[in-house]
């Protein structure tokens, strides 16, 4: 996570205004210790002449106004980008769905018999179209999360069932690469209190990435346990014996459209949105998601989500 520290010299109107602006934009605002100096912070905010405090009138107030205007413009651009992605994705999804439908009609011989070579070609068209549909659906999901159009529908559910569903969805790819898929859940693990579909999406994305980046006959393990820091939360870990990720890319891979290898010749393709969507979903639940990995030593993706409160109630036996 990128951290920016600001030292506010003064307690005037401009300083209060800046604090309110940062808090409104989602930054965590903390009081600066009285003995702090500009040297202890990354940036010291000062007025234009360099000696007036932030609370002074003049240059600093104008800077804050410019900052507010820039933030509004960036927010409007982000909304426009999300709307554009949603509109384009909707327009692309309709013809692609038609291609898949008519391809299946041809493949199944409903319009006449086809020879084996034609069957293979049609199956390739269907497979590629479905892959594009999956990417379009990912873009649509990203656009909805960016526009805050995603609503959580929390329920109580067993993580074991979600893990089984993800395993079944990925079974053909796992068999194709002869990957060993392992699971481990703590005894007495409480149910999760979250939106099951969103967690299924997150876990499916992490397992799908693990399959892509793990060599043939590698190992993928999914674990679930109580958080040691806070037992009211659950922690899920997806680990693999794949190629690993350089620590300098750990934050970057969770950004929108990010690709560690962005060249046209890269082996692993995708929109670069899967992990960004996963992080949005987990953060909507109040949880965290992060990665522990080194090049050549596999990866461990971890995320937290709320657990059902199973502590004894007052007055119960």
N, C-alpha and C positions, 0 to 999 in steps of 0.2 A: 504494500500500500504506500502511495506517495504521501509524504507528510510535509506540510507547510506550517511553519511556526511564525507567528507575527507578534512583535512586542509593541503594545499600544502605550505610547508615552502620553499620559494625560487622561483626564476623566471627563472631558467636555462633551458637548453635543455631537461633534463629529465622531468621537470614539464610540459613543453609545450607538450612533447610527451605523457605524461599520460593524459593531458587534451584532446588531440586529440583522443586518444584511447577510453576514456570514452564517448566522444561525438559521435564517430563512432558507438559505441555499443548501443546507444539510451539513455544514461544517460543525465540528464540535468546538465550542468556545469555552476556554478555561481561563480563570483569572491568573495573571502573571504574578509570581512571587515579588514582594516588595523590593528585595535585594537583587532582582534580575537586572542584567545590563544588556545593551544591544549586542554585545559580543556573544552572549549566551543564546541568542536566537538566530534564525536563518535570515530574517528580514526585520529591520526596524523601520516603522512608519514614522516619517517626520514631515514637517511642512516644507514648502519649497525653499525657504531660506535656510533650512537645516538646523535652526535652533529653537523654533517654536514647537510646543508640544502638539500632539495630534488634535487635542481639543481646541486649538486656535482656529479662528476664522481665516478664510483666504484659500490658499492653494490646496490644502488637504481636503477641504469641503468639496472643491471642484473635482478633485481626483475621485472622491467617493461617488459623486454624481456620474462621472464617466464610467466607473466600475459598475454601477447599477445599470446604466444604459447598455454596456457591453454584455452583461449577464442576461438582460432581457432579449437582446438580439440573438445571443447564442441559444437561449431557450426556444425562441421562435424558429430558428433554423433547425433545431433538433426536432421540434414538432413537425415541421415541414418535411424533413427527411423521413421520419417515421410514417407520415401519411403517404408520401410518395412510394415507399417500399410496400406499404399495405395495398395501395391501389394497383401497382404493377403486379404484385404477387397474385391478387385476385384475378386480374385479366389473364395471366399466364396459366392459372390453375384450370380454367375451364377448357381450353383447347387440349391441354395435356391429358386431362381426364378422358376426353373424347378419343384421343389417340390410344390410350390404354384399353378403353372399352372396345373399339373397333379392332384393335390388335388381338384381343382375346377372342373376338368373334371369328376372325380369320384363323387363328391358331387352333381353335376347337373344331374347325371344318364346317361351321354352320353355313358358309357361303360356297361350299365345295371342297373337295379333297385337295390337300397340298402335299408336296413331297418333303422328305426329311430336311433338305437344305432350306426350303422355304420356311419350314417350321422353326428351324434354328434361327433364321434371320428375324422372323416375327417375334420370337421369344426375346431376342436381343433388343428389339425396338421396345417391347413392353418393359423389360428390365431397366433400360436407360430412362424411359419416361417415368417410371416409378421412382427412380433415383432423383430425377428432377423435381417430382412432386414432393418428395421428402425434404429437399432443400428449400422449396418454396414455402412449405409448411413451417419450416424453421424460421424463415424470414418473417412470415406473418406473426409467428409467436413472439419474435423479437420486437416487431413493430408494436404489438399490443402491450408488451411489458414496458417499452419505452414511453408509450402514451398513457401509462398507468391504467390501462383498460383491462388488466387481469385481476380477477377477484378470487380470493381464497375461499374454499369451502372445506373447512377443517372437519375431520371425522376422526374416530378412534379406529385404528387398524394395526394388524400385526406386520412388522417389517419382514418377517419370514415369507409371508404371502407375496409381498412386493418383489422380494429377491427371486422367488420361484417364477413369477411372471416375467421378469427380465431375462432369466435363464431360458425360459421357453421361447421368448421372442428372438433370442440370439443363438438358439440351439444349432441351426444349420451352419452358421458361420463358425461356431465353436468346433463342430464336428469337422468342417472343411479344413481347418488349420490344426486339428488334433490337439486343441488346447485343453489343459486340465483345469476345470472350473471347480473351485472349492468355496465352501461357506463355513462360517463360524459365528454363532450367536451365543451371547452370554445366557446362562441359565437364569430363569426368572426375569427375563427382559420385559419391561413394561411395554404396553402398546404406545404407538406414536399418536400424537395429537396434531394432525397436519392435514393438508390437502393431498389425498392419496395420489391423484392423477399427476400432480406437480412433482411429488417425490418419485413416482414411477418414471416420469420424464427425466429427472435429474440422474437417477441411478442407471436408466437405460443409456443415457448419453455417456456416462463414465465407463460403463462396461463396454459399450460400442467402441469408444476410443481405445480402451485397453486391448480389445481384440485387434483393432487396426495396427497398433504399434507393438504388439507382442509377436515374436516369431513362432513358427510352427513348433508344436509340442511344448510351448511355454506354459506358464501357470498364471491364472487369474484367481484372486481370492477376494471374497466379499465378507466383511466382518461387521457386526453390530454390537454395541455395548453401551452401558451407561457412561456418560461423561464423568471423568474423575474430578474435574473442577466443580461440576454442578450436577448432582444426580437427577435433577428435574429435566435434564436434557439427554438425548441419545446421540451417539456418535457412530457414523457409518464410514467404513474405510474400504476403498476399492484399490487393491494393489496388484501389480503385474510384474513380470520379468522381462519387460520390453526394453526399448532403446534408451529410455530415460529422458530427462529434460534438464538442460543447463540451468543452474540456479538463477542466472541473470534473466531468464525468460519466465520465471515463475509467476510474476505479476502480469506480464504482457499477455499470456495465453488466456487470461480471463477478460481481456478487452474485446470490444466488438470488432469483428472482421479480422482478428489477429491470426497470423500464421507464422510459426517459427521458421518454416521454409516457405517463402513466398514466391519462389521461382516457378516458372511454367513447367519445369521438369520434375516437380516434387512428386513423390510417390503417393502421398496421402492427400486426397482432395476433400473439399467441403467449403461451407460458407464462412467458417471462422466464427460462427455465432453460438455454437453448442454450449461452450463453457460460460459465455456471457449470459445466456439464458439461464443456465443452471445457477449461476451466482445470483441473478435477480430473483429466481424462485426461492432460493434458500434465504436470502436477505428479507424477502417478504414475510417469511416465518420468524424473523428475528435471529436466525442462525448465522453460521459462518461456513465458508468453504475455502479450502486451501490445498496446496500440493507440497509434498516432500519428495524430492527426486534429485538424482545426479545422472549425468550422461553415462550410459553403459551399465547402470545399476537399477533399472526399473523405476517405477513411480508408485506413489501412494497418494491418492486423492481422498481427502477427508471432509465430511460436512456434518453439521449438527442440526438437530430439529427437536421440537418440544416433545416431551414424554407425557403420558397420562399420569396424573398425580395418584400414586398408589400408596401414599402414606396413610397410616391408621387415623381414622376420624375420631374426634373427641366423643366419648360416650359409647364407643364400640368396644366389643370384647377383644 
